[in-house]
Amino acid sequence: MQMPDGLPAEIDLSRPSAARVYDYFLGGAHNFEIDRQLAEQIAGMTPNLAATMRAGREFLRRAVRTLLDAGIDQFLDIGSGIPTVGNVHEVAQTANPKARVVYVDIDPVAVAHSRELLAGDELTGVIHGDLREPERILAAARDLGLLDFNRPLGILLAGVVHFVGDADRPGDILATLRAAAAPGSHLVVSHSTFEDQPQEMLDAQRLSARTDTEITLRSRAEVTSFFGDWTLLEPGVVHMPRWRPDSPSDVDEHPERFGAFGGVARYDQPTA
């Protein structure tokens, strides 16, 4: 397979990529035929999956706006995929032109496209990193010099922790990230679940095994545990459309159909 211009030669385009499948569902242009084939197969089993992807992106945007309202002006977005229209830096910098964003993704194609898209933006950076190696991500983020870990930080884990299997101890990974943050920091997590899901949704999730990043579905209690002892913001860990919708009409009678929980927590100053 011929490698498209500007992409690293070591990228394996014989396998679909979760980041590129996600980009396809969001209407992006940074995906290949192998990704589109898998996306269409998944969509055939779950016709509302594109809407699910958009619901996840809308949750992230609402969460970022909430953090901006709380005074957060720097963001570490792990598992960012390809920054298509309306991504974190656009939302953040619309409200605060000085907001800084560091994107992290495991997919080298997503990283290559991100660097191309963000070239010349001095307030954003891109790191090729694996969530399963949080210390390396934190070190690379510090080396970029865009984020000040002595100040409140927004840590964004939207639709990525479910790519970490139980054997890789996701709870410890989240604890490492939380430990690196200053008081006043916020953590955003959205995560796929098996709770309240029809069988066809569960079958579609299993197709993720065909990518390099298989999905592990978890319960609300498991997702809640990822916030540790940080203070959950209202309304807690809920189906994504229920998390601070822009309008009550944005939530239909079956918000569980999107198959994921979302929540935001704040690191309050420890008391003596």
N, C-alpha and C positions, 0 to 999 in steps of 0.2 A: 504494500500500500504506500502510495506516494505521500510524503509528509508535507502538509501545507506550509506555506512560507511563514517564517518567524517562529515556528514551534520547535522545541528541542527534538533532536533525532531519536532520543531514547524512549520517547513516548510510545506506548503500545496502543495503537488504534484498532487492534483486532478485538478488543474487549470494550463494552460500553462503560461509561463513567457516570457515577451517580451525579456529579456536579453538572455534567453536560446534559444528562437526562432532565435534571431540574431546570436547567437553562432553557431547554426545549419547551417544557411545560409552561414556563413563564413567558414564552414568546420571544426568547433570545435568539441570536444568530450564531452563537459559539458552540455548535454541536455538529456531530457527524452522522452519517447514515447509520452506523452501528448503534448509535445512541437513539436515533429516531425510531429504529425498528423495535428496540426494547420498549421505548416510551409508548408506541402505538399498541404493542402487545399488552402492556399494563393497562392502558386506557381502555382497551377492549373489554377487560375484566372489570374495571371500575371506571365507568364513564365520567364520574365527577372528580377524577384525580387532579385534573388541571385546576379545578376550582379549589381543591384541597391545597395545592401548592400556592395558589394565590392567597388563600386564607392564612397560610403560614407567613407569607411575606407581609400581609396586612398586619398580622399580630406583631411582627418585628418592627414595623414602622410605628405602630402605636406605642410599643414599649420604648423605642428610641425617643419619641416625643416626650414620653413621661420622664425619662432620664434627663432630657434637656431642661424640662420644667424644674427638675430638682437641682439644676446647676451643673450637671455633668457635661464636660466639654471635650472628653477624650474617650475613645472606644477601642476595645480589642475584640474584633469580630472573628471568632474561630469557626471554621467550617463555612466560610463566606461564599464559596462557589465563585461564580463569575458575576462581578458587580454590574448587573443590568440596570435599566432605568428604574429610578426610585430606590436605589440601594442606600446603605447606611450613610455614606458620606454625603449624598445628595440631601437626604432628610436632615441630617445634622447641620450641614453647612448652610442650608436654607434658613434655619433658625439662628445659627451662630456661625458666621463666616470663618471664625477662627478655630472651629472644632477640628480635632485631629482624629484620624481613623487609621488603624492598622488591620489589614485583612490577612487572614491565615487560611490556607487550604492545603489539603494533602494531594490534590490532583495537579500534576505539573502543567496540564493544558489550561486548567482554570487559572493557575498562577501566571502562566505566560500571557494569557489574554488579559488578565487583570493589570499586569504591568504595562501592557500596550495601551489599554484603555485609560489608565491613570497617569501616563507619562506627562510630566510637567506640573502635576498637582503636588506641591511641596508639603501639603498637610495630610497626605495619605501615603501609606506604605503597604507593601505586599510581602508576605513571608510564605515560603514553602515549608509547611510543618504538619506534623501528625499529632492530633489531640492526645494520643496515647503517650506522648513524650512532652508533658506540659513544661518541664524545666527547660527544655530546649526552646520551646515557643517563647517562654518568658525571657530567656537570655537573648534571643534574636530580637524580640520587641524592644528590649532595653538598648541593644546595640544600634537600632535604627535611630534612637534619640528623639522620636516623636512623642512618646508617652512618658509621663512623670508618675512613677509608681508611688511616690510620696503624697500624691493628691488623689481625690476620688476618681475612680475609673469605672466605665461601663464595660462589663465582660459579657459578651453576647455569644450564646451557644444555641442558635436557632436551628433546629432540625439537624443536629450533628451528633449529640450524645448517643442517640440510638444506633449509630454506626460503631459504637464501642461495645464489644461483647463483654459478658460478665467476667470472663477469664482475665480481661485486662483491667478489672477493678475500677470501673468508672467513678465510684464514690471517692476513691483515693485521688483520682485525677482532679475531680472537682474541688476536693479539699486543698490540693496543691495550688490551684488557681485562686481560691478564696484567700489562702494564707498570704499570697503575694500582694493583695489589695489593701489600700488604706481605708480607714473608717470613712463612711460616706459613699463608698463604692456600691454599685448595684450589679446584680447578676440576673441575666435574662436567659431562660431555658424554655424551649419548646421541644416536645418529644412524642414520637408515635406510641400508640397504645393498643392493646388488645381489648381493653374494656369497652363494652357497648358496641362492638364492631361485628358486622355481618361476616359470614364465612368468605364471601368473595373478596372482601377487603383484606382478610388475613392471607388468602391465597395470593393476592397481588403483592403483598409485602414480601412473601417468600421469593418472588422473582428477583428481589434485590440480591439474592445469592449469586446471580449471574454477573453482577458487577464486582469490583474489587472491594466494595464496602457493604457487607451484608447488614441488614437491619435487625436489631433486637427490640421487640415490643415489650413495654414495661407498664406497670400499674401506676395509678395516681400516687399511691404511697411511695413507690420507688422513685418516681420523678420528684416528689416533694423532698425526699431525703437528700437530693443533690444540692439543696440550698443550705444544708447544715443548720447552724444556729443563727443564720441571718434572718432578719425580720421580713416575712412575706408581706408584700403590699396587697391590699384588697383588689380583687376578690379572691386571692389565693391562687392555687393551682386548679385551673378549670379548662374545659374545652375551649380551644383558641378563640372562637368568635365571642365567647362570654367575657373575655378579658378586656374590660374597659372599651366596649364598642363605641365608635363615634356617634352612633345613633341606635336607639333600641330596635329600630326597624332592620338593622344590620344583622340581627340574630333571629334565625328562623326557629321553627319548632324542633328541629333536629340538629343542633350544633355538634352533636357527637359524630355526625356522619363524616366529619373531616378527619377523624381518627387520630387526634393528637391533643395533648394538654399543653398549656402554656402558663408561665408564672414569672414573677419578678420579685426579687428580694433585695433588701438594703443591709449593708454592714454598719450597724450602729456602734458608736464608740463604747468599747468595753468599760464597765464600771469596776472600780477598785474593790 
